[in-house]
Amino acid sequence: MRGLIGFIVMIQGAMGFIGQVFFDGAWGLLPHWFTLPFPAYVGLFAAGAALAVWGDTARKRKQQQERSGAA
């Protein structure tokens, strides 16, 4: 679940940053609710990437433990 949420947050951060820096305004759902500066979108992207990596690492560790426990 962490990986999915991280991926969604990462996409929202990327869309907000790209929209503000290269186009007229931020894209995505967040600009409808919040007014954030472009560095905040970079932080959201980084936090989303960290969540996605954490979720993937936990999933792989769980699979590895299941394999070693079954053998």
Backbone hydrogen bonds, N-H to C=O, Kabsch-Sander energy under -0.5 kcal/mol:
donor,donor_aa,acceptor,acceptor_aa,energy
5,I,1,M,-2.4
6,G,2,R,-2.8
7,F,3,G,-2.2
8,I,4,L,-2.2
9,V,5,I,-2.5
10,M,6,G,-2.5
11,I,7,F,-2.2
12,Q,8,I,-2.3
13,G,9,V,-2.4
14,A,10,M,-2.3
15,M,11,I,-2.8
16,G,12,Q,-2.2
17,F,13,G,-2.3
18,I,14,A,-2.7
19,G,15,M,-2.2
20,Q,16,G,-2.1
21,V,17,F,-2.6
22,F,18,I,-2.3
23,F,18,I,-0.6
23,F,19,G,-1.1
27,W,15,M,-0.9
32,H,29,L,-1.5
33,W,29,L,-0.6
33,W,30,L,-1.6
34,F,30,L,-3.2
36,L,34,F,-0.7
40,A,37,P,-1.0
41,Y,37,P,-1.0
42,V,38,F,-1.4
43,G,39,P,-2.0
44,L,40,A,-2.3
45,F,41,Y,-2.2
46,A,42,V,-2.3
47,A,43,G,-2.7
48,G,44,L,-2.7
49,A,45,F,-2.4
50,A,46,A,-2.3
51,L,47,A,-2.4
52,A,48,G,-2.4
53,V,49,A,-2.4
54,W,50,A,-2.5
55,G,51,L,-2.7
56,D,52,A,-2.2
57,T,53,V,-2.7
58,A,54,W,-2.4
59,R,55,G,-2.0
60,K,56,D,-2.4
61,R,57,T,-2.5
62,K,58,A,-2.2
63,Q,59,R,-2.2
64,Q,60,K,-2.3
65,Q,61,R,-2.2
66,E,62,K,-2.2
67,R,63,Q,-2.1
68,S,64,Q,-2.3
69,G,65,Q,-2.0
70,A,66,E,-1.7
71,A,67,R,-1.2
